[in-house]
Amino acid sequence: MAKKSIFIAGTDTDVGKTVVAAGILEAANRKGLSTVAVKPISAGCENTPEGLRNSDALLLQSTASISLSYDQVNPVAFEPPVAPHIAAEQAGRRLDADRIAALCRGVLMQPADLAVIEGAGGWRVPLNTRQTLADIPKMLNTPVVLVVGMKLGCISHTLLTVESIVRDGLPLAGWVANQIDPDMSCYTENLETLKNMLSAPLIAEIPYTDNCSPQNITQFVDIDALIG
């Protein structure tokens, strides 16, 4: 069973959750820790001879030190790049948080030092008419790392998401400032505001970069602040 697990959430979609997840995995690998990863739900997959494949899930699969099959890393995959519950409806399927959490538990049974679970979209992405993605880390009782896409409006997005995480009874293990807008006005002031308003540690500040490889991103990750 994994000694420590974390759930990677985002303030929105396209804020760099996978970049951060892979960077954390690589940083842990470099400390000699064994790692495993799961992206339980993905939308926006390519139809290949081996089946549907998601580029983010493939990156996590290749970065984790413990080798798992693709279906273990990404058990629920959809081709259209839309919200998961909509993709499921289009495919004639129904997403269920209990089943998805059970699939995650299978990965968490691996004898890893660190298990990384990557979410999809923001904290309240619907799975069906009564469940959201947040129900999965709640069922797993997993600490959360929040990836903040540093752009105009990020302060409100961040505070509302953190409020929801805490209200759901989960600890915020840390947060990441990922500069996704290279021309963001008052970047430093926004960052300092978040530092002052969040009690969780800032475990990474990632500048805008075209090189999003785990090997590059890991240099910005304070893995000791995350895992102790």
C-alpha positions as a LaTeX table, in Angstrom:
\begin{tabular}{lrrr}
\hline
Residue & $x$ (\AA) & $y$ (\AA) & $z$ (\AA) \\
\hline
Met1 & 0.00 & 0.00 & 0.00 \\
Ala2 & 1.24 & 3.50 & $-0.81$ \\
Lys3 & 2.80 & 5.20 & 2.22 \\
Lys4 & 1.58 & 8.64 & 1.14 \\
Ser5 & $-0.97$ & 9.74 & $-1.45$ \\
Ile6 & $-1.93$ & 13.16 & $-2.76$ \\
Phe7 & $-4.71$ & 14.39 & $-5.03$ \\
Ile8 & $-3.74$ & 17.02 & $-7.61$ \\
Ala9 & $-6.57$ & 19.50 & $-8.10$ \\
Gly10 & $-6.72$ & 22.69 & $-10.14$ \\
Thr11 & $-8.40$ & 26.06 & $-9.91$ \\
Asp12 & $-9.67$ & 25.44 & $-13.45$ \\
Thr13 & $-8.98$ & 23.34 & $-16.50$ \\
Asp14 & $-5.70$ & 23.90 & $-18.37$ \\
Val15 & $-3.82$ & 25.22 & $-15.34$ \\
Gly16 & $-1.03$ & 22.62 & $-15.52$ \\
Lys17 & $-2.15$ & 19.80 & $-13.22$ \\
Thr18 & $-0.34$ & 17.17 & $-15.27$ \\
Val19 & 2.83 & 19.26 & $-15.50$ \\
Val20 & 2.84 & 19.60 & $-11.73$ \\
Ala21 & 1.93 & 15.95 & $-11.10$ \\
Ala22 & 4.76 & 14.76 & $-13.34$ \\
Gly23 & 7.18 & 17.22 & $-11.75$ \\
Ile24 & 6.29 & 15.94 & $-8.28$ \\
Leu25 & 6.72 & 12.34 & $-9.41$ \\
Glu26 & 10.14 & 13.10 & $-10.91$ \\
Ala27 & 11.24 & 15.03 & $-7.82$ \\
Ala28 & 10.28 & 12.07 & $-5.64$ \\
Asn29 & 12.03 & 9.66 & $-8.01$ \\
Arg30 & 15.23 & 11.68 & $-7.67$ \\
Lys31 & 15.05 & 11.32 & $-3.89$ \\
Gly32 & 15.05 & 7.57 & $-4.35$ \\
Leu33 & 11.36 & 7.20 & $-3.55$ \\
Ser34 & 9.12 & 4.78 & $-5.40$ \\
Thr35 & 6.16 & 6.43 & $-7.12$ \\
Val36 & 2.90 & 5.47 & $-8.75$ \\
Ala37 & 0.29 & 7.56 & $-10.56$ \\
Val38 & $-3.34$ & 7.38 & $-11.60$ \\
Lys39 & $-5.47$ & 9.72 & $-13.68$ \\
Pro40 & $-8.84$ & 8.05 & $-13.14$ \\
Ile41 & $-10.78$ & 10.09 & $-15.71$ \\
Ser42 & $-9.61$ & 11.64 & $-18.94$ \\
Ala43 & $-11.40$ & 13.30 & $-21.84$ \\
Gly44 & $-9.71$ & 14.31 & $-25.06$ \\
Cys45 & $-8.14$ & 10.98 & $-25.93$ \\
Glu46 & $-6.66$ & 9.76 & $-29.19$ \\
Asn47 & $-8.09$ & 6.62 & $-30.73$ \\
Thr48 & $-5.11$ & 4.30 & $-31.26$ \\
Pro49 & $-4.78$ & 0.61 & $-32.22$ \\
Glu50 & $-4.29$ & $-0.10$ & $-28.49$ \\
Gly51 & $-7.45$ & 1.83 & $-27.56$ \\
Leu52 & $-8.11$ & 5.35 & $-26.31$ \\
Arg53 & $-4.97$ & 7.07 & $-25.07$ \\
Asn54 & $-4.63$ & 10.39 & $-23.25$ \\
Ser55 & $-1.34$ & 12.28 & $-23.50$ \\
Asp56 & $-1.48$ & 13.44 & $-19.86$ \\
Ala57 & $-2.07$ & 9.90 & $-18.60$ \\
Leu58 & 0.76 & 8.61 & $-20.78$ \\
Leu59 & 3.12 & 11.18 & $-19.26$ \\
Leu60 & 2.19 & 10.11 & $-15.74$ \\
Gln61 & 2.55 & 6.45 & $-16.70$ \\
Ser62 & 6.06 & 7.01 & $-18.08$ \\
Thr63 & 7.21 & 9.21 & $-15.17$ \\
Ala64 & 6.13 & 7.05 & $-12.23$ \\
Ser65 & 8.81 & 4.60 & $-11.14$ \\
Ile66 & 6.37 & 1.71 & $-10.68$ \\
Ser67 & 5.19 & 0.38 & $-14.02$ \\
Leu68 & 1.45 & $-0.06$ & $-14.45$ \\
Ser69 & $-0.70$ & $-0.86$ & $-17.47$ \\
Tyr70 & $-2.41$ & 2.04 & $-19.20$ \\
Asp71 & $-5.82$ & 0.84 & $-18.06$ \\
Gln72 & $-4.66$ & 0.98 & $-14.45$ \\
Val73 & $-3.32$ & 4.51 & $-14.84$ \\
Asn74 & $-6.34$ & 5.78 & $-16.78$ \\
Pro75 & $-9.30$ & 3.44 & $-16.29$ \\
Val76 & $-11.99$ & 5.83 & $-17.59$ \\
Ala77 & $-11.19$ & 7.46 & $-20.94$ \\
Phe78 & $-13.28$ & 9.40 & $-23.44$ \\
Glu79 & $-12.39$ & 10.67 & $-26.90$ \\
Pro80 & $-14.12$ & 14.09 & $-27.08$ \\
Pro81 & $-12.38$ & 16.92 & $-25.16$ \\
Val82 & $-15.45$ & 17.92 & $-23.15$ \\
Ala83 & $-16.58$ & 17.74 & $-19.52$ \\
Pro84 & $-16.43$ & 14.11 & $-18.32$ \\
His85 & $-20.14$ & 13.80 & $-17.50$ \\
Ile86 & $-21.04$ & 15.08 & $-20.97$ \\
Ala87 & $-18.56$ & 12.72 & $-22.62$ \\
Ala88 & $-20.04$ & 9.86 & $-20.59$ \\
Glu89 & $-23.59$ & 10.77 & $-21.67$ \\
Gln90 & $-22.49$ & 10.87 & $-25.31$ \\
Ala91 & $-20.94$ & 7.42 & $-24.90$ \\
Gly92 & $-24.04$ & 6.01 & $-23.22$ \\
Arg93 & $-22.24$ & 5.58 & $-19.91$ \\
Arg94 & $-22.71$ & 6.88 & $-16.38$ \\
Leu95 & $-19.86$ & 7.92 & $-14.14$ \\
Asp96 & $-20.00$ & 6.84 & $-10.51$ \\
Ala97 & $-17.69$ & 8.21 & $-7.83$ \\
Asp98 & $-17.78$ & 5.02 & $-5.75$ \\
Arg99 & $-16.60$ & 2.89 & $-8.67$ \\
Ile100 & $-13.90$ & 5.39 & $-9.67$ \\
Ala101 & $-12.65$ & 5.62 & $-6.08$ \\
Ala102 & $-12.46$ & 1.81 & $-5.99$ \\
Leu103 & $-10.33$ & 1.85 & $-9.15$ \\
Cys104 & $-8.02$ & 4.38 & $-7.50$ \\
Arg105 & $-7.74$ & 2.18 & $-4.41$ \\
Gly106 & $-6.43$ & $-0.58$ & $-6.62$ \\
Val107 & $-3.52$ & 1.65 & $-7.62$ \\
Leu108 & $-3.02$ & 2.87 & $-4.06$ \\
Met109 & $-2.46$ & $-0.75$ & $-3.03$ \\
Gln110 & 0.87 & $-0.64$ & $-4.86$ \\
Pro111 & 3.87 & $-0.63$ & $-2.48$ \\
Ala112 & 4.89 & 2.93 & $-3.35$ \\
Asp113 & 6.36 & 5.67 & $-1.22$ \\
Leu114 & 4.21 & 8.24 & $-3.01$ \\
Ala115 & 1.00 & 7.90 & $-5.02$ \\
Val116 & $-0.22$ & 10.79 & $-7.13$ \\
Ile117 & $-3.86$ & 11.01 & $-8.23$ \\
Glu118 & $-4.61$ & 13.65 & $-10.85$ \\
Gly119 & $-8.08$ & 15.12 & $-11.13$ \\
Ala120 & $-9.85$ & 16.52 & $-14.17$ \\
Gly121 & $-10.78$ & 20.17 & $-14.59$ \\
Gly122 & $-11.67$ & 22.06 & $-11.42$ \\
Trp123 & $-12.78$ & 20.86 & $-7.98$ \\
Arg124 & $-16.51$ & 20.69 & $-8.70$ \\
Val125 & $-16.48$ & 19.07 & $-12.14$ \\
Pro126 & $-19.71$ & 17.01 & $-12.31$ \\
Leu127 & $-19.62$ & 13.23 & $-12.64$ \\
Asn128 & $-23.39$ & 12.92 & $-12.79$ \\
Thr129 & $-26.41$ & 14.85 & $-11.51$ \\
Arg130 & $-25.50$ & 14.33 & $-7.85$ \\
Gln131 & $-21.77$ & 13.64 & $-7.64$ \\
Thr132 & $-18.71$ & 15.69 & $-8.51$ \\
Leu133 & $-15.04$ & 14.87 & $-8.93$ \\
Ala134 & $-14.49$ & 16.12 & $-5.37$ \\
Asp135 & $-16.28$ & 13.03 & $-4.09$ \\
Ile136 & $-13.34$ & 10.86 & $-5.18$ \\
Pro137 & $-10.64$ & 12.40 & $-2.92$ \\
Lys138 & $-13.29$ & 12.64 & $-0.18$ \\
Met139 & $-13.90$ & 8.89 & $-0.40$ \\
Leu140 & $-10.15$ & 8.24 & $-0.46$ \\
Asn141 & $-9.51$ & 10.78 & 2.33 \\
Thr142 & $-6.56$ & 12.10 & 0.34 \\
Pro143 & $-4.68$ & 15.34 & 1.04 \\
Val144 & $-4.92$ & 17.85 & $-1.80$ \\
Val145 & $-2.29$ & 19.80 & $-3.72$ \\
Leu146 & $-3.89$ & 22.73 & $-5.52$ \\
Val147 & $-2.44$ & 23.96 & $-8.81$ \\
Val148 & $-3.16$ & 27.66 & $-9.27$ \\
Gly149 & $-3.09$ & 28.91 & $-12.84$ \\
Met150 & $-1.53$ & 32.34 & $-12.36$ \\
Lys151 & $-3.69$ & 34.64 & $-14.48$ \\
Leu152 & $-6.17$ & 37.44 & $-14.00$ \\
Gly153 & $-8.83$ & 36.26 & $-11.54$ \\
Cys154 & $-6.68$ & 33.59 & $-9.92$ \\
Ile155 & $-7.04$ & 34.97 & $-6.40$ \\
Ser156 & $-10.81$ & 34.51 & $-6.28$ \\
His157 & $-10.61$ & 31.14 & $-8.06$ \\
Thr158 & $-8.02$ & 29.96 & $-5.56$ \\
Leu159 & $-9.80$ & 31.13 & $-2.41$ \\
Leu160 & $-13.12$ & 29.66 & $-3.51$ \\
Thr161 & $-11.48$ & 26.32 & $-4.34$ \\
Val162 & $-9.59$ & 26.17 & $-1.05$ \\
Glu163 & $-12.81$ & 27.02 & 0.78 \\
Ser164 & $-14.50$ & 24.07 & $-0.95$ \\
Ile165 & $-11.63$ & 21.69 & $-0.21$ \\
Val166 & $-11.65$ & 22.58 & 3.49 \\
Arg167 & $-15.45$ & 22.40 & 3.65 \\
Asp168 & $-15.23$ & 18.90 & 2.18 \\
Gly169 & $-13.06$ & 17.92 & 5.14 \\
Leu170 & $-9.77$ & 17.45 & 3.29 \\
Pro171 & $-6.40$ & 18.95 & 4.20 \\
Leu172 & $-4.64$ & 21.23 & 1.73 \\
Ala173 & $-1.14$ & 19.75 & 1.71 \\
Gly174 & 0.27 & 22.52 & $-0.44$ \\
Trp175 & $-0.26$ & 24.68 & $-3.49$ \\
Val176 & 1.56 & 25.49 & $-6.69$ \\
Ala177 & 1.78 & 28.83 & $-8.49$ \\
Asn178 & 1.98 & 28.00 & $-12.20$ \\
Gln179 & 2.41 & 31.04 & $-14.44$ \\
Ile180 & 0.27 & 30.16 & $-17.43$ \\
Asp181 & $-0.04$ & 33.76 & $-18.66$ \\
Pro182 & 3.39 & 35.17 & $-19.59$ \\
Asp183 & 1.95 & 38.69 & $-19.72$ \\
Met184 & 0.07 & 38.57 & $-16.43$ \\
Ser185 & $-0.19$ & 42.02 & $-14.90$ \\
Cys186 & 0.98 & 42.38 & $-11.28$ \\
Tyr187 & 2.15 & 38.76 & $-11.07$ \\
Thr188 & 4.28 & 39.37 & $-7.98$ \\
Glu189 & 1.49 & 41.21 & $-6.17$ \\
Asn190 & $-0.97$ & 38.39 & $-6.91$ \\
Leu191 & 1.51 & 35.79 & $-5.71$ \\
Glu192 & 2.20 & 37.67 & $-2.48$ \\
Thr193 & $-1.53$ & 38.03 & $-1.84$ \\
Leu194 & $-2.01$ & 34.28 & $-2.14$ \\
Lys195 & 1.00 & 33.59 & 0.07 \\
Asn196 & $-0.48$ & 35.81 & 2.76 \\
Met197 & $-3.99$ & 34.35 & 2.51 \\
Leu198 & $-3.16$ & 30.64 & 2.29 \\
Ser199 & $-1.84$ & 28.74 & 5.30 \\
Ala200 & $-0.64$ & 25.75 & 3.27 \\
Pro201 & 2.95 & 25.79 & 1.98 \\
Leu202 & 3.82 & 26.95 & $-1.52$ \\
Ile203 & 5.56 & 23.82 & $-2.80$ \\
Ala204 & 6.39 & 25.14 & $-6.28$ \\
Glu205 & 6.52 & 28.40 & $-8.20$ \\
Ile206 & 6.76 & 27.54 & $-11.88$ \\
Pro207 & 7.61 & 30.35 & $-14.30$ \\
Tyr208 & 6.11 & 30.45 & $-17.76$ \\
Thr209 & 8.04 & 27.97 & $-19.89$ \\
Asp210 & 7.82 & 26.11 & $-23.17$ \\
Asn211 & 9.69 & 23.18 & $-21.62$ \\
Cys212 & 7.12 & 21.34 & $-19.53$ \\
Ser213 & 9.06 & 18.09 & $-19.22$ \\
Pro214 & 9.13 & 16.52 & $-15.74$ \\
Gln215 & 12.92 & 16.88 & $-15.77$ \\
Asn216 & 12.58 & 20.65 & $-16.18$ \\
Ile217 & 9.62 & 21.21 & $-13.86$ \\
Thr218 & 11.08 & 19.20 & $-10.98$ \\
Gln219 & 13.72 & 21.88 & $-10.34$ \\
Phe220 & 10.94 & 24.17 & $-9.10$ \\
Val221 & 9.33 & 21.59 & $-6.78$ \\
Asp222 & 10.10 & 21.61 & $-3.05$ \\
Ile223 & 9.41 & 17.92 & $-2.54$ \\
Asp224 & 10.56 & 18.05 & 1.10 \\
Ala225 & 7.83 & 20.60 & 1.90 \\
Leu226 & 5.31 & 18.15 & 0.49 \\
Ile227 & 6.40 & 14.80 & 1.87 \\
Gly228 & 8.52 & 15.86 & 4.84 \\
\hline
\end{tabular}
